[in-house]
Amino acid sequence: MSGQRYSEQFKRDAARLVTEESYSINAAAESVGVTHTTLSRWVDRYGDEADQSKRKFASKDDELAILREENRRLRMEREILKKATAFFAKDQ
């Protein structure tokens, strides 16, 4: 066990790769650099939050906050994909 600590937000974002983006547990775990067992625990813990973006919004401010969070998450995913692409390009 590495003893690495991850923020709650990181764990939520990693779980969302599985619950919202349809990544497999193994693919998402590899993308974020954790074991599939660790990510499985995070999905169990944070997976119910996946419906957050599908709720009706109480106000424009709520909608804006959720969209900003989604934007941040998508940027993170894009960075992960860039790094994965560079990693696999080195092997060829």
C-alpha positions as CSV (number, residue, x, y, z in Angstrom):
1,M,0.0,0.0,0.0
2,S,1.5,3.3,-1.0
3,G,-0.1,5.5,1.6
4,Q,-1.0,8.0,-1.1
5,R,-3.8,10.4,0.0
6,Y,-6.3,11.8,-2.5
7,S,-8.7,14.7,-2.0
8,E,-12.4,14.0,-1.8
9,Q,-12.9,15.9,-5.0
10,F,-10.4,13.7,-6.8
11,K,-12.2,10.6,-5.6
12,R,-15.5,11.9,-6.7
13,D,-14.1,12.8,-10.1
14,A,-12.5,9.4,-10.6
15,A,-15.8,7.7,-9.6
16,R,-17.7,9.9,-12.1
17,L,-15.5,8.5,-14.9
18,V,-17.2,5.1,-14.2
19,T,-20.7,6.3,-13.3
20,E,-21.2,9.0,-15.8
21,E,-18.6,8.5,-18.6
22,S,-19.1,4.7,-18.9
23,Y,-15.4,3.9,-18.4
24,S,-14.7,0.5,-17.1
25,I,-13.3,0.3,-13.5
26,N,-10.0,-0.9,-14.9
27,A,-9.7,1.7,-17.6
28,A,-10.6,4.6,-15.2
29,A,-8.3,3.3,-12.5
30,E,-5.4,3.2,-14.9
31,S,-6.2,6.7,-16.2
32,V,-6.1,8.2,-12.7
33,G,-3.3,6.0,-11.4
34,V,-5.0,4.0,-8.7
35,T,-5.8,0.3,-8.3
36,H,-9.1,-1.1,-9.5
37,T,-9.9,-2.0,-5.9
38,T,-9.4,1.5,-4.7
39,L,-11.5,2.9,-7.5
40,S,-14.3,0.4,-6.8
41,R,-14.5,1.6,-3.3
42,W,-14.7,5.2,-4.5
43,V,-17.5,4.3,-6.9
44,D,-19.4,2.6,-4.1
45,R,-19.0,5.6,-1.9
46,Y,-19.5,8.4,-4.4
47,G,-21.5,6.7,-7.2
48,D,-24.9,8.0,-6.0
49,E,-23.7,11.5,-6.7
50,A,-23.8,10.8,-10.4
51,D,-27.4,11.9,-10.6
52,Q,-26.4,15.4,-9.4
53,S,-26.1,16.8,-12.9
54,K,-29.4,15.3,-13.9
55,R,-31.5,17.2,-11.3
56,K,-33.7,20.1,-12.0
57,F,-32.1,23.4,-11.0
58,A,-33.6,25.5,-8.3
59,S,-32.0,28.7,-9.7
60,K,-29.7,29.9,-12.4
61,D,-27.0,30.2,-9.8
62,D,-27.3,26.5,-9.0
63,E,-27.2,25.6,-12.7
64,L,-24.2,27.8,-13.2
65,A,-22.3,26.3,-10.2
66,I,-23.0,22.7,-11.5
67,L,-22.0,23.6,-15.1
68,R,-18.8,25.2,-13.8
69,E,-18.0,22.0,-11.8
70,E,-18.7,19.9,-14.9
71,N,-16.5,22.1,-17.0
72,R,-13.7,21.7,-14.4
73,R,-14.2,17.9,-14.5
74,L,-14.1,17.8,-18.2
75,R,-10.9,19.7,-18.3
76,M,-9.4,17.3,-15.9
77,E,-10.5,14.3,-18.0
78,R,-9.0,16.0,-21.1
79,E,-5.6,16.4,-19.3
80,I,-5.7,12.7,-18.3
81,L,-6.3,11.8,-21.9
82,K,-3.5,14.0,-23.1
83,K,-1.1,12.3,-20.6
84,A,-2.3,8.9,-21.6
85,T,-1.8,9.6,-25.3
86,A,1.7,10.9,-24.6
87,F,2.5,7.8,-22.5
88,F,1.3,5.4,-25.1
89,A,3.0,7.3,-27.9
90,K,6.4,6.8,-26.2
91,D,5.9,3.0,-26.3
92,Q,5.6,3.0,-30.1
